[in-house]
Amino acid sequence: MADETLYPRKTHRDCWRCARHGFSSDCSYCGGTRRVENEPLTRERLAELMCYDHDTGDFIWLKPTAKRAKPGDRAGWSQNGYITISIDSVRYSAHRLAWYWVHGRWPYDQIDHIDMNRANNRIENLRECSSAQNNRNGARRATNTSGYKGVHYCSFTGRWRAQIFVDYKKIDLGLHDTPEEAHAAYIKAAKRLFGEFARAV
C-alpha cells in the first residue's frame, strides 16, 4: 500500500526549456501558466479544482485540469486498486488527498484502508498508520494453504503451528491439534499486540 512522495518532481511536458531546467513561473516560452516545480498543493487550489464527496469518498471535478475530463466527472483512475488523481501534472493518491481535504494537512506517514478496499476513500475508512501497522492489517498470504492467517501445517509433528510476526520478528505461538485452535491462538495474540490493526483473515 505505498504512497507517492509529498511533492514529486515534475516537468512541463509542452516546453523544452522547462523540461530541461525545471518548471519556471517566468518562462518566456510557455508563459509559466502552471505551478512552480515542487510548489506544494494548497487546500485552496484543491477546492478550486474539485470537491470531495464524503458519502462516496470520490473527488468530483469542478475545473478539470485534464483535457478529457468535464465538470461533474469523477476524478482519477484506478492504479493497482488505488485511485490516482493528476492535479497540475502531479499525480496524487486519492486517499491522501481525502485526508488532506478533511484534516487540512498531509498524513504524517501512510494511510490504511480499514476495510482493505483500496478504492474506498470515505474518510471513516481511512486512518493514519506506520508501515508496520499497515502490514499488520494485510490479508493472509496467497501461499497460505491452511486457510487461516498465521497458521501452517507442521509435517514433522502432524500438528498445526501458529505464529505471528512483530517488527519483522517471528513469534511462535505453539503447536495445536486443529487449524481452528491454532488460528484462535493467532487471533488472541494479534489483538493483544496489534490492537485496532489486528486482522483475523
C-alpha positions as CSV (number, residue, x, y, z in Angstrom):
1,M,0.0,0.0,0.0
2,A,2.8,2.5,-0.8
3,D,2.1,6.2,-1.4
4,E,3.8,8.8,-3.7
5,T,6.2,11.3,-2.2
6,L,4.6,14.5,-0.9
7,Y,5.9,16.8,-3.7
8,P,7.1,14.7,-6.6
9,R,9.3,16.2,-9.2
10,K,7.5,17.2,-12.4
11,T,8.3,19.0,-15.7
12,H,6.3,20.9,-18.2
13,R,5.8,18.4,-21.0
14,D,5.0,21.1,-23.6
15,C,8.1,23.2,-23.0
16,W,11.6,22.0,-23.8
17,R,13.2,24.7,-21.6
18,C,11.1,23.7,-18.6
19,A,11.7,20.0,-19.3
20,R,15.5,20.6,-19.3
21,H,15.8,23.1,-16.5
22,G,12.8,22.5,-14.3
23,F,9.5,24.4,-14.5
24,S,9.8,28.2,-14.0
25,S,6.9,30.6,-13.3
26,D,8.6,33.3,-15.6
27,C,9.4,31.0,-18.5
28,S,9.4,33.1,-21.7
29,Y,8.4,30.1,-23.8
30,C,5.4,28.7,-22.0
31,G,4.4,31.7,-20.0
32,G,4.6,30.0,-16.7
33,T,0.9,29.0,-16.6
34,R,1.4,26.0,-14.3
35,R,2.6,25.8,-10.7
36,V,6.3,26.2,-9.9
37,E,8.1,23.0,-9.6
38,N,7.8,21.3,-6.2
39,E,5.4,24.0,-5.0
40,P,3.0,22.3,-2.5
41,L,-0.6,21.8,-3.4
42,T,-2.7,24.1,-1.2
43,R,-6.1,23.5,0.2
44,E,-7.4,26.5,-1.7
45,R,-6.1,25.2,-5.0
46,L,-7.6,21.7,-4.3
47,A,-11.0,23.2,-3.5
48,E,-10.8,25.4,-6.6
49,L,-10.4,22.4,-8.9
50,M,-12.6,19.7,-7.2
51,C,-14.9,18.8,-4.3
52,Y,-14.9,15.8,-2.1
53,D,-18.0,13.6,-1.6
54,H,-17.9,12.4,2.0
55,D,-20.6,9.8,1.3
56,T,-18.8,8.0,-1.6
57,G,-15.2,9.1,-1.0
58,D,-14.9,10.3,-4.6
59,F,-13.5,13.6,-5.8
60,I,-15.6,15.4,-8.4
61,W,-14.1,17.8,-10.9
62,L,-15.2,21.5,-10.8
63,K,-12.4,22.8,-13.0
64,P,-10.7,19.9,-14.7
65,T,-7.0,20.1,-15.4
66,A,-7.2,17.1,-17.8
67,K,-8.4,17.6,-21.3
68,R,-10.7,14.7,-21.4
69,A,-12.4,15.5,-18.1
70,K,-15.6,17.6,-17.7
71,P,-17.0,19.4,-14.7
72,G,-19.1,16.9,-12.7
73,D,-16.9,13.9,-13.7
74,R,-15.4,11.7,-11.1
75,A,-11.7,12.5,-10.8
76,G,-8.9,9.9,-11.1
77,W,-8.3,6.4,-12.4
78,S,-7.6,3.0,-10.8
79,Q,-3.9,2.0,-10.5
80,N,-3.2,-1.2,-8.6
81,G,-6.6,-0.8,-6.9
82,Y,-5.8,2.7,-5.7
83,I,-7.4,5.8,-7.1
84,T,-4.8,8.2,-8.6
85,I,-5.6,11.8,-9.5
86,S,-3.5,14.1,-11.6
87,I,-3.5,17.8,-10.5
88,D,-1.4,20.3,-12.4
89,S,0.7,17.5,-13.9
90,V,1.4,15.9,-10.5
91,R,-0.1,12.5,-9.5
92,Y,-1.6,12.1,-6.1
93,S,-3.2,9.1,-4.3
94,A,-6.9,9.9,-3.7
95,H,-6.8,8.6,-0.2
96,R,-4.0,11.1,0.7
97,L,-6.0,13.9,-0.9
98,A,-9.1,12.9,1.1
99,W,-7.1,13.1,4.3
100,Y,-5.7,16.5,3.3
101,W,-9.2,17.7,2.4
102,V,-10.8,16.8,5.7
103,H,-7.9,17.4,8.1
104,G,-6.2,20.3,6.4
105,R,-2.8,18.6,6.5
106,W,-1.0,15.8,4.8
107,P,-0.7,12.4,6.5
108,Y,2.4,12.1,8.7
109,D,3.2,8.6,7.3
110,Q,0.9,6.1,5.5
111,I,-2.9,5.8,5.1
112,D,-4.6,2.5,5.8
113,H,-7.9,1.4,4.2
114,I,-9.7,-0.2,7.2
115,D,-11.9,-2.5,5.0
116,M,-8.9,-3.3,2.7
117,N,-10.8,-1.9,-0.3
118,R,-8.2,0.4,-1.9
119,A,-10.8,2.4,-3.8
120,N,-13.0,3.1,-0.8
121,N,-11.7,6.6,0.2
122,R,-14.5,7.6,2.5
123,I,-12.9,9.4,5.4
124,E,-14.2,7.0,8.0
125,N,-12.5,4.2,6.2
126,L,-9.1,5.9,6.4
127,R,-6.6,6.0,9.2
128,E,-3.0,7.1,9.7
129,C,-0.5,4.4,10.3
130,S,3.1,3.4,10.1
131,S,4.4,0.9,7.5
132,A,4.4,-1.8,10.2
133,Q,0.8,-1.1,11.2
134,N,-0.2,-1.1,7.6
135,N,1.3,-4.6,7.1
136,R,-0.5,-5.9,10.1
137,N,-3.8,-5.1,8.6
138,G,-3.0,-7.2,5.5
139,A,-4.8,-10.3,4.4
140,R,-3.3,-13.8,4.7
141,R,-0.7,-14.6,2.1
142,A,-1.6,-16.3,-1.2
143,T,0.9,-19.1,-0.3
144,N,-1.1,-19.9,2.8
145,T,-2.5,-23.4,2.4
146,S,-4.2,-23.8,5.9
147,G,-6.9,-21.3,5.1
148,Y,-6.2,-19.4,8.3
149,K,-3.9,-16.4,8.8
150,G,-0.9,-17.1,10.9
151,V,-1.3,-20.9,10.7
152,H,0.6,-23.6,8.8
153,Y,0.8,-27.4,9.0
154,C,3.9,-28.9,10.6
155,S,4.5,-32.2,8.7
156,F,7.2,-33.2,11.2
157,T,4.7,-33.3,14.1
158,G,1.5,-33.7,12.2
159,R,0.0,-30.8,14.1
160,W,-0.8,-27.1,13.3
161,R,1.6,-24.3,14.2
162,A,0.5,-20.8,14.9
163,Q,3.0,-17.9,14.6
164,I,2.9,-14.1,14.3
165,F,5.4,-11.5,13.1
166,V,6.1,-8.4,15.2
167,D,8.5,-5.8,13.9
168,Y,9.7,-8.4,11.3
169,K,10.5,-10.9,14.1
170,K,8.7,-14.3,14.2
171,I,7.0,-15.3,17.5
172,D,6.0,-18.9,17.8
173,L,2.5,-19.5,19.3
174,G,2.8,-23.2,19.7
175,L,1.5,-26.4,18.1
176,H,-2.2,-27.2,18.1
177,D,-4.3,-30.2,17.2
178,T,-6.6,-28.4,14.7
179,P,-6.1,-25.3,12.5
180,E,-9.0,-23.7,14.2
181,E,-7.3,-23.9,17.6
182,A,-4.1,-22.5,16.1
183,H,-6.0,-19.7,14.5
184,A,-7.6,-18.9,17.8
185,A,-4.2,-18.5,19.3
186,Y,-3.1,-16.2,16.5
187,I,-6.2,-14.0,16.9
188,K,-5.7,-13.7,20.6
189,A,-2.0,-12.7,20.1
190,A,-2.9,-10.3,17.3
191,K,-5.5,-8.4,19.3
192,R,-3.0,-8.1,22.2
193,L,-0.1,-7.0,20.1
194,F,-1.7,-5.0,17.3
195,G,-4.9,-3.6,18.8
196,E,-7.2,-2.0,16.2
197,F,-4.8,-3.1,13.4
198,A,-5.3,-6.8,14.2
199,R,-6.9,-8.8,11.3
200,A,-8.1,-12.3,11.5
201,V,-8.4,-13.2,7.8
